[in-house]
Amino acid sequence: MWFSDGKAASGADMNLYLVHHGVAVGPEVDPRRPLSAAGLANVERLASQAAARGAKPAVVWHSGKLRAKQTAEAYWRACNALAEFSATRDLQPDDPPQWMRDRLIGESRDLLIAGHFPYLPRLLGTLLTGDPSRAEKFPIHGVVALTSEDGTSWTELWRLDEKNEGVA
């Protein structure tokens, strides 16, 4: 059972889904770098799997870059089309992960972030270890689900990679 705020009826933990955008076309094909047909198909498969694992974010954020926006839209449609959806600051490839870590403290809504490398491995490392200089292994074009009681201490729940394979 889910409440309208994206929370599971059984707990008060906040869930965070970090999503690396799908495969994009090269800048020589389109300088806006939209997802390729294969990239979009893979993102849609992973979004469906994330939804099947219970991902239901109340908020979906993306970096504003087209490939991240298209990826976020696929997850938004598959996981919770009633979620708040927007581009937000602090998600560019070279942004310091501490900025987003600080924004997450005290956040109570389940949240999905669609972004880029090298940012996502650094954000994951910051959340799991507290060390902003430590990047964690992150599935290319995949998703990592985390949970926290208060936004200060995070635990990994599951991950999916671009081959559509789940890792517990």
KASULNOR-V143753 format. One record per residue. N is the residue number from 1. SS is DSSP state (H for helix, E for strand, L for the rest). PHI is phi as a letter, one per 30 degrees, with the letter a starting at -180 (none if undefined). Layout:
n = <N & N>
ss = <SS & SS>
phi = <PHI & PHI>
This chain:
n = <1 & 2 & 3 & 4 & 5 & 6 & 7 & 8 & 9 & 10 & 11 & 12 & 13 & 14 & 15 & 16 & 17 & 18 & 19 & 20 & 21 & 22 & 23 & 24 & 25 & 26 & 27 & 28 & 29 & 30 & 31 & 32 & 33 & 34 & 35 & 36 & 37 & 38 & 39 & 40 & 41 & 42 & 43 & 44 & 45 & 46 & 47 & 48 & 49 & 50 & 51 & 52 & 53 & 54 & 55 & 56 & 57 & 58 & 59 & 60 & 61 & 62 & 63 & 64 & 65 & 66 & 67 & 68 & 69 & 70 & 71 & 72 & 73 & 74 & 75 & 76 & 77 & 78 & 79 & 80 & 81 & 82 & 83 & 84 & 85 & 86 & 87 & 88 & 89 & 90 & 91 & 92 & 93 & 94 & 95 & 96 & 97 & 98 & 99 & 100 & 101 & 102 & 103 & 104 & 105 & 106 & 107 & 108 & 109 & 110 & 111 & 112 & 113 & 114 & 115 & 116 & 117 & 118 & 119 & 120 & 121 & 122 & 123 & 124 & 125 & 126 & 127 & 128 & 129 & 130 & 131 & 132 & 133 & 134 & 135 & 136 & 137 & 138 & 139 & 140 & 141 & 142 & 143 & 144 & 145 & 146 & 147 & 148 & 149 & 150 & 151 & 152 & 153 & 154 & 155 & 156 & 157 & 158 & 159 & 160 & 161 & 162 & 163 & 164 & 165 & 166 & 167 & 168>
ss = <L & E & L & L & L & L & L & E & L & L & L & L & L & E & E & E & E & E & E & E & L & L & L & E & L & L & L & L & L & L & L & L & L & L & E & L & H & H & H & H & H & H & H & H & H & H & H & H & H & H & H & H & L & L & L & L & L & L & E & E & E & E & L & L & L & H & H & H & H & H & H & H & H & H & H & H & H & H & H & L & L & L & L & E & E & E & E & L & L & L & L & L & L & L & L & L & H & H & H & H & H & H & H & H & L & L & L & L & L & L & E & E & E & E & E & L & L & L & H & H & H & H & H & H & H & H & H & H & H & L & L & L & L & L & L & L & L & L & L & L & L & L & E & E & E & E & E & E & L & L & L & L & L & L & E & E & E & E & E & E & L & L & L & L & L & E & E & L>
phi = <none & b & d & d & d & i & c & d & d & d & a & c & d & c & c & b & c & c & b & d & e & d & d & c & d & d & d & d & d & a & d & d & h & d & d & d & e & d & d & d & d & d & d & d & d & d & d & d & d & d & d & d & d & j & d & b & d & d & b & b & c & b & d & j & d & e & d & d & d & d & d & e & d & d & d & e & d & d & c & a & d & c & d & d & b & a & d & b & d & i & b & d & e & c & d & d & d & d & d & d & e & d & d & d & d & i & d & c & d & d & b & c & b & c & a & b & c & d & d & d & d & d & d & e & d & d & d & d & c & i & c & d & c & c & d & c & e & b & d & d & h & c & b & b & c & b & b & a & d & b & i & c & b & c & b & d & c & a & b & b & c & d & d & i & c & d & b & d>
